[in-house]
Amino acid sequence: MELEQINAIEKATRYGRAEVFRIGLAVIFLAGIMLYVRSIGADAPNMVMLVIAAMIGGYMAMNIGANDVANNVGPAVGSKALTLAGAIAIAALFEASGALIAGGDVVGTIKKGIIDPDLIGDPDTFIWLMMAALLAASLWLNAATYIGAPVSTTHSIVGGVMGAGIAAGGVDIVDWAQFGQIAASWVISPVLGGAIAALSLYLIKRRITYKRDIAQAARHNVPLFVAIMAWAFATYLVIKGLGKIVDVGLLPAIVFGAVVAVFVWWLTKWLIARSSAEVENSKAGVDSLFTYPLIFSAALLSFAHGANDVANAVGPLAAINEAVLQGGVAAQATIPSWVLLVGALGIALGLALYGPKLIRTVGSEITELDRMRAFCVAMAAAITVIIASQLGLPVSSTHIAIGGVFGVGFLREHLKTTYRQKIEEIEAHHAGADRAIVERLLKEFDEASFEEKGEILKNLKRQNGGAAPISKSDRKSLKKMYRQDLVKRSAVFRIVAAWLITVPLSGLLAAILFFTIRGMLLP
């Protein structure tokens, strides 16, 4: 009996022990930052401020890893192309590699140019402002991760800088036109990402899964879709992932992407031809062909994300480092290697310790993702960024990815409902007929290709004197009756609400923290 009680106690405390272990590793990481930064500049004035800022920067980097990285690997995990452990390992490696290799040597001290640093003449005030912004963004990301809401880390730091900036220099310090563009991205990013993901999935269905011979259609079309994805990712990687190392224009990036796409098309066609006998004539058989493209997309998205979004953690930290060591406020700051390392290791550690929760949210809690759907979400992320960057549209990678998941989910709802309506039309047209005949006709309709289904419905309409078998009002009723909610509405509302409050909440929190820090440090 005592042994059973001990086992029950151990089982009940297992979660608590795991949580203590995670917190312990995070504390060790922050303590390591404190000791290292203290050792490299012991005699510098305001060194205590730099040590504190470095720890906050490490905390911010961990929150980026815990929250934002899920968008890159969540669809691959949800579709079972990657295990959770495999996704974490790949993302941690490529996020850190992107930050260290392509994170850049120089970073803008004010993210997105949201405030004018020239209006903050006092270096101490600037340090307090950036510390408040960084801490506010970190706390909000931590809270969003806790409630399972993937939010934009860029918007979090923008809100923090804006709120602390207003507290330090008044409302005129903010570039409100720039803020308007950022606010526009709340709509542009998910809509554009969702539309491209839904269109990609619809094309795959039309070209492959809606054909009578699915395996044959897959052999012809999968290499084409994979090549398009290869083009998008190669171009995206050159523009966004390597843009801080080599200044490459759009046209060379597109040409490089096209060369990669041709090679990938040839390689994919060859690989599928070799295994053509093993490709099942079913959706499941086609679905398996998208496994490796999904794994590569998760790795490349992680690399590009590490190269770009590490600046959300190291940008303010580099600005504080510049102000402490140089005693001035700069529009741009050099990133020391230790600052970049803090960002890279923090993102990888945050992902490993706290990333699984958001990875599950993105991968499986919004809508069910198979590999074809996840492939479309990943491709939409790359294509949307390319289009938006060239049109000058402000977008958020987080909102694009989640919008892509919403897009494929809502398309599935529409297609399911439409299909049920068509079945009802066939049954209504053959009302009173022998049930065996009706069942045979329904089976033929189900096995027909997309084009053949259209012809079947046209023939029914002709037999009905040109009128549809079901009236428009009945169609509306059927649509309501057969509508299936394949996208979890509670998740949609929770995530959208978190998006809307990210900037104002981070701003308000940053303003409070700025006044608190200033009050503590003023003589």
C-alpha positions in Angstrom: 0.0 0.0 0.0 2.8 2.4 0.9 4.6 1.6 -2.4 1.4 2.4 -4.3 1.1 5.8 -2.5 4.7 6.6 -3.3 4.1 5.8 -7.0 1.0 8.0 -7.0 2.9 10.9 -5.4 5.8 10.5 -7.9 3.3 10.5 -10.8 1.5 13.6 -9.4 4.8 15.5 -9.0 6.3 14.5 -12.4 5.1 17.7 -14.1 6.4 19.9 -11.3 9.8 18.2 -11.5 10.0 18.8 -15.3 9.0 22.4 -14.8 11.6 23.0 -12.1 14.2 21.4 -14.5 13.3 23.8 -17.3 13.3 26.8 -15.1 16.7 25.7 -13.7 18.3 25.4 -17.1 16.9 28.9 -18.0 18.3 30.4 -14.8 21.7 28.8 -15.5 21.7 30.3 -19.0 20.9 33.8 -17.7 23.5 33.4 -14.9 26.1 32.4 -17.5 25.3 35.5 -19.4 25.7 37.6 -16.3 29.1 36.2 -15.4 30.5 36.4 -19.0 29.4 40.0 -19.6 30.7 41.1 -16.2 34.1 39.5 -17.0 34.6 41.3 -20.4 34.0 44.9 -19.2 34.6 45.1 -15.5 35.9 48.7 -15.5 33.3 50.2 -18.0 30.9 52.8 -16.6 27.3 51.6 -16.4 28.5 48.0 -16.6 25.7 46.9 -14.3 23.2 48.2 -16.7 24.8 46.2 -19.6 24.8 43.0 -17.5 21.1 43.4 -16.7 20.3 44.3 -20.3 22.2 41.2 -21.5 20.2 39.0 -19.2 17.0 40.5 -20.4 18.2 40.0 -24.0 18.8 36.3 -23.2 15.3 36.1 -21.7 13.8 37.7 -24.8 15.7 35.2 -27.1 14.4 32.3 -25.1 10.8 33.6 -25.5 11.3 34.0 -29.3 12.4 30.4 -29.4 9.5 29.3 -27.3 6.8 31.2 -29.2 7.9 32.3 -32.7 9.8 29.2 -34.0 6.7 27.0 -33.7 5.4 28.6 -36.9 8.3 27.1 -38.9 8.1 23.5 -37.7 4.5 23.2 -36.4 2.9 22.2 -39.7 5.6 19.5 -40.3 5.0 18.1 -36.8 1.2 18.3 -37.1 1.4 16.4 -40.4 3.7 13.8 -38.8 6.5 14.5 -41.4 8.7 15.2 -38.3 8.5 14.0 -34.8 8.5 16.6 -32.1 12.0 15.8 -31.0 13.3 15.8 -34.6 11.6 19.2 -35.3 13.1 20.7 -32.2 16.6 19.4 -33.1 16.4 20.7 -36.7 14.9 24.1 -35.7 17.4 24.6 -32.9 20.3 23.9 -35.2 19.1 26.0 -38.1 17.8 28.9 -36.0 21.2 29.2 -34.3 23.0 28.8 -37.6 20.9 31.5 -39.2 21.5 33.9 -36.3 25.3 33.3 -36.2 26.0 33.0 -40.0 23.5 35.5 -41.4 22.5 37.6 -38.4 24.5 40.5 -39.7 27.2 42.8 -38.3 25.1 45.9 -37.9 21.5 46.3 -36.7 19.1 49.2 -36.4 18.8 50.2 -32.8 15.2 51.1 -33.2 13.2 48.2 -34.7 11.3 49.3 -37.9 12.3 52.9 -37.3 9.2 53.3 -35.1 10.7 56.2 -33.0 13.4 58.8 -33.8 16.5 58.1 -31.6 17.8 61.7 -32.2 15.0 62.9 -29.9 16.5 60.9 -27.1 19.7 62.9 -26.4 20.6 61.4 -23.0 22.3 58.0 -23.2 21.0 57.0 -19.8 17.4 57.7 -20.9 18.0 55.7 -24.1 19.3 52.7 -22.1 16.3 52.8 -19.7 14.0 53.0 -22.8 15.5 50.0 -24.6 15.6 47.9 -21.4 12.0 48.6 -20.7 11.0 47.8 -24.3 13.0 44.5 -24.3 11.6 43.4 -20.9 8.0 44.3 -21.8 8.2 42.4 -25.1 9.8 39.4 -23.3 7.0 39.3 -20.6 4.3 39.5 -23.2 5.8 36.7 -25.2 6.1 34.6 -22.1 2.4 35.2 -21.3 1.3 34.5 -24.9 3.3 31.2 -24.9 1.6 30.3 -21.6 -1.9 30.7 -23.0 -0.9 29.0 -26.3 -1.1 32.0 -28.6 1.5 32.4 -31.4 2.2 36.1 -31.7 4.6 38.3 -33.6 7.9 38.9 -31.8 8.5 41.9 -34.1 5.2 43.5 -33.1 6.0 42.8 -29.5 9.3 44.7 -29.6 7.8 47.4 -31.8 5.0 47.9 -29.2 7.6 48.0 -26.4 9.8 50.5 -28.2 6.8 52.7 -29.0 5.4 52.6 -25.4 8.8 53.3 -23.7 9.5 56.0 -26.4 6.3 57.8 -25.7 7.0 57.6 -22.0 10.5 59.1 -22.5 9.9 61.7 -25.2 6.1 62.2 -25.7 3.8 61.1 -28.6 5.7 63.2 -31.2 8.6 60.8 -31.0 6.7 58.1 -32.8 6.6 57.8 -36.6 2.9 57.3 -36.8 3.0 56.6 -40.6 5.3 53.7 -39.9 3.1 52.5 -37.1 0.1 52.6 -39.6 2.0 50.2 -41.9 2.7 47.8 -39.0 -1.0 47.9 -38.0 -1.9 47.1 -41.7 0.2 44.0 -41.5 -2.3 42.6 -38.9 -4.7 42.2 -41.8 -2.4 41.9 -44.8 -0.2 39.1 -43.4 -2.8 36.4 -42.5 -5.1 37.2 -45.5 -2.3 37.0 -48.0 -0.7 33.9 -46.4 -4.1 32.2 -46.1 -5.1 33.0 -49.7 -1.8 31.6 -51.1 -1.9 28.5 -48.9 -5.6 27.8 -49.9 -4.9 28.4 -53.6 -1.9 26.1 -53.4 -3.9 23.3 -51.8 -6.8 23.8 -54.3 -4.4 23.4 -57.2 -2.9 20.3 -55.7 -6.3 18.8 -55.3 -7.4 19.8 -58.9 -4.1 18.5 -60.4 -3.6 15.3 -58.3 -6.2 14.1 -55.7 -9.3 14.9 -57.8 -8.0 12.8 -60.7 -9.2 9.2 -61.3 -5.6 7.9 -61.5 -4.1 9.7 -58.5 -0.7 7.9 -58.7 -0.2 8.8 -62.3 -1.2 12.4 -61.7 1.2 12.6 -58.7 4.1 11.3 -60.9 3.5 14.2 -63.3 2.6 17.0 -60.9 4.4 16.5 -57.6 7.8 17.3 -59.1 6.3 20.6 -60.4 4.9 21.6 -57.1 8.1 20.7 -55.3 10.1 22.7 -57.9 7.8 25.7 -57.3 8.5 25.4 -53.5 12.2 25.1 -54.2 12.2 28.3 -56.3 10.3 30.1 -53.5 12.6 28.9 -50.8 15.8 29.5 -52.7 14.7 33.1 -53.6 13.4 33.7 -50.0 16.6 32.4 -48.5 18.8 34.7 -50.7 16.6 37.8 -50.0 15.9 37.3 -46.3 18.3 34.7 -45.0 21.5 35.9 -46.6 20.6 39.5 -47.3 22.8 40.7 -44.4 25.9 39.0 -45.7 25.6 39.7 -49.5 23.5 42.4 -51.0 21.6 40.6 -53.8 18.8 42.2 -55.8 15.5 40.6 -56.7 16.4 39.5 -60.2 19.6 37.6 -59.3 17.7 36.0 -56.4 14.9 34.9 -58.8 17.4 33.5 -61.3 19.2 31.6 -58.6 15.9 30.3 -57.4 15.0 29.2 -60.9 18.2 27.3 -61.3 17.6 25.5 -58.0 14.0 24.8 -59.0 15.1 23.1 -62.3 17.5 20.9 -60.5 15.0 20.0 -57.8 12.3 19.2 -60.5 14.7 16.8 -62.3 15.8 15.2 -59.0 12.2 14.8 -57.7 11.0 13.4 -61.1 13.9 10.9 -61.0 13.2 9.8 -57.4 9.5 9.4 -58.0 10.1 7.4 -61.2 12.4 5.1 -59.3 9.7 4.4 -56.7 6.7 4.7 -59.0 5.7 1.1 -58.2 5.5 2.0 -54.5 3.2 5.0 -54.9 -0.3 4.0 -53.9 -3.2 5.2 -56.0 -4.6 7.1 -53.0 -4.4 10.4 -51.2 -2.3 8.7 -48.5 0.2 7.5 -51.1 0.5 11.0 -52.6 0.7 12.5 -49.1 3.9 10.5 -48.4 5.7 12.2 -51.3 5.6 15.5 -49.5 7.6 14.3 -46.5 11.1 15.3 -47.5 10.1 18.7 -49.0 8.4 19.5 -45.6 11.5 18.6 -43.6 13.7 20.8 -45.9 11.1 23.7 -45.6 11.2 23.5 -41.8 15.0 23.7 -41.8 15.2 26.6 -44.3 12.4 28.6 -42.6 14.2 28.2 -39.3 17.5 29.4 -40.9 15.8 32.5 -42.4 13.9 33.1 -39.2 17.1 32.9 -37.1 18.9 35.3 -39.5 16.1 37.9 -39.3 14.3 37.7 -36.0 17.3 37.3 -33.8 17.5 41.1 -34.2 14.4 41.3 -32.0 16.5 40.2 -29.1 20.0 41.4 -30.0 18.9 44.8 -31.6 18.0 46.5 -28.4 20.8 44.7 -26.6 23.4 45.9 -29.2 21.9 49.4 -28.8 22.4 49.4 -25.1 25.9 48.0 -25.5 26.7 50.9 -27.9 25.3 53.4 -25.5 27.2 52.0 -22.5 30.6 51.7 -24.2 30.4 54.7 -26.5 28.3 57.0 -24.3 26.0 58.0 -27.1 22.8 57.2 -29.0 23.2 55.7 -32.5 20.7 54.9 -35.2 22.7 51.8 -35.9 24.9 49.7 -33.7 27.6 47.0 -34.3 26.6 43.6 -33.0 29.5 42.1 -30.9 29.9 38.4 -31.4 28.9 37.7 -27.7 25.6 39.5 -28.3 24.8 37.4 -31.4 25.7 34.3 -29.5 23.3 35.2 -26.7 20.5 35.5 -29.3 21.4 32.3 -31.0 21.7 30.2 -27.9 18.7 31.8 -26.3 16.4 31.0 -29.2 17.7 27.3 -29.3 17.3 26.9 -25.6 13.8 28.5 -25.4 12.7 26.3 -28.3 13.9 23.1 -26.6 12.5 24.0 -23.2 9.2 25.6 -24.0 8.6 25.3 -27.7 6.6 22.0 -27.8 3.4 23.7 -26.5 3.2 26.2 -29.4 4.4 23.6 -31.9 1.4 21.5 -31.0 -0.9 24.5 -31.2 0.2 25.4 -34.7 0.5 21.8 -35.9 -2.7 20.2 -34.6 -4.9 22.4 -32.5 -6.2 24.8 -35.1 -7.0 22.4 -37.9 -6.0 18.9 -38.9 -2.9 19.0 -41.2 -1.7 16.2 -43.5 1.5 16.6 -45.4 -0.1 18.2 -48.5 -1.7 20.9 -46.4 1.4 21.5 -44.4 3.4 21.7 -47.6 1.0 24.5 -48.8 1.4 26.4 -45.5 5.2 26.3 -45.8 5.2 27.3 -49.4 2.8 30.2 -48.7 5.1 31.5 -46.0 8.0 31.9 -48.5 6.0 33.2 -51.5 4.1 35.7 -49.3 7.3 37.2 -48.0 8.8 37.5 -51.5 5.7 39.2 -52.8 5.3 41.5 -49.8 8.9 42.6 -49.7 8.8 43.6 -53.4 5.5 45.4 -53.1 6.6 47.2 -49.9 3.8 45.6 -47.9 4.4 45.2 -44.2 4.0 41.5 -43.2 4.6 39.4 -40.1 6.0 35.9 -40.6 4.0 34.6 -37.6 0.7 36.0 -39.0 1.5 34.6 -42.5 2.1 31.1 -41.2 -0.9 31.0 -38.9 -3.0 32.6 -41.8 -1.8 29.8 -44.0 -3.1 27.2 -41.5 -6.4 29.1 -41.3 -6.6 29.2 -45.1 -6.2 25.5 -45.7 -8.6 24.8 -42.8 -11.4 27.1 -44.2 -10.8 25.7 -47.7 -11.4 22.2 -46.4 -14.7 23.4 -44.7 -15.8 24.9 -48.0 -15.0 21.8 -50.1 -16.6 19.4 -47.7 -19.8 21.5 -47.6 -19.9 21.8 -51.4 -19.4 18.1 -51.8 -22.2 17.2 -49.5 -24.5 19.7 -51.4 -23.6 17.9 -54.7 -24.4 14.5 -53.2 -27.8 15.9 -52.1 -28.5 17.2 -55.6 -27.9 13.8 -57.1 -30.2 12.2 -54.5 -32.9 14.8 -55.0 -32.8 14.2 -58.8 -33.2 10.5 -58.3 -35.8 10.7 -55.5 -38.1 7.6 -55.6 -35.6 5.6 -57.7 -34.3 2.2 -56.7 -31.8 2.6 -53.9 -29.3 0.3 -55.5 -29.2 2.5 -58.6 -28.8 5.6 -56.5 -25.9 4.0 -54.6 -24.2 3.0 -57.8 -24.5 6.6 -59.2 -23.1 8.0 -56.0 -20.2 5.6 -56.1 -19.5 6.6 -59.7 -19.7 10.3 -58.7 -17.3 9.7 -55.8 -14.7 8.0 -58.0 -15.0 10.4 -60.9 -12.3 13.1 -61.6 -13.1 16.8 -61.0 -14.0 17.3 -64.6 -16.2 14.2 -64.7 -18.0 15.4 -61.6 -18.8 18.6 -63.4 -20.2 16.8 -66.4 -22.4 14.6 -64.2 -23.9 17.6 -62.6 -24.4 19.4 -65.9 -26.2 16.3 -67.3 -28.5 16.3 -64.2 -29.3 20.0 -64.9 -30.1 19.2 -68.6 -32.4 16.3 -67.6 -34.1 18.7 -65.2 -35.0 21.2 -68.1 -32.0 23.5 -67.4 -33.0 24.1 -63.8 -30.9 23.0 -60.9 -32.3 19.9 -59.0 -32.3 22.0 -55.8 -33.5 25.6 -55.5 -31.2 28.4 -54.3 -33.0 28.7 -50.9 -32.7 24.9 -50.4 -29.0 25.2 -51.2 -28.5 27.7 -48.5 -30.3 25.5 -46.0 -28.2 22.5 -47.0 -25.1 24.6 -46.7 -25.9 25.3 -43.1 -26.9 21.7 -42.5 -23.8 20.1 -43.9 -21.3 22.8 -42.8 -18.4 21.2 -40.8 -16.3 23.3 -38.6 -12.8 21.9 -39.4 -11.1 25.0 -38.0 -11.3 25.3 -34.2 -13.1 28.6 -33.6 -11.9 29.0 -30.0 -8.2 28.8 -31.3 -9.0 31.4 -34.0 -10.5 33.8 -31.6 -7.8 33.4 -29.0 -5.0 33.9 -31.5 -6.6 36.9 -33.3 -7.3 38.5 -29.9 -3.6 38.1 -28.9 -2.5 39.6 -32.2 -4.7 42.7 -31.7 -3.5 43.4 -28.2 0.2 42.7 -28.8 1.3 46.2 -29.7 -0.8 48.2 -27.3 -0.2 45.8 -24.4 3.6 45.7 -25.0 3.6 49.5 -25.2 1.6 50.0 -22.0 3.8 47.5 -20.1 7.0 49.2 -21.5 5.8 52.6 -20.4 5.2 51.4 -16.9 8.6 49.7 -16.8 10.3 52.8 -18.1 8.9 55.0 -15.4 9.8 52.2 -12.8 13.4 51.9 -14.0 13.9 55.6 -14.2 12.4 56.1 -10.8 14.7 53.5 -9.3 17.9 54.9 -11.0 17.4 58.6 -10.7 19.4 60.2 -7.8 
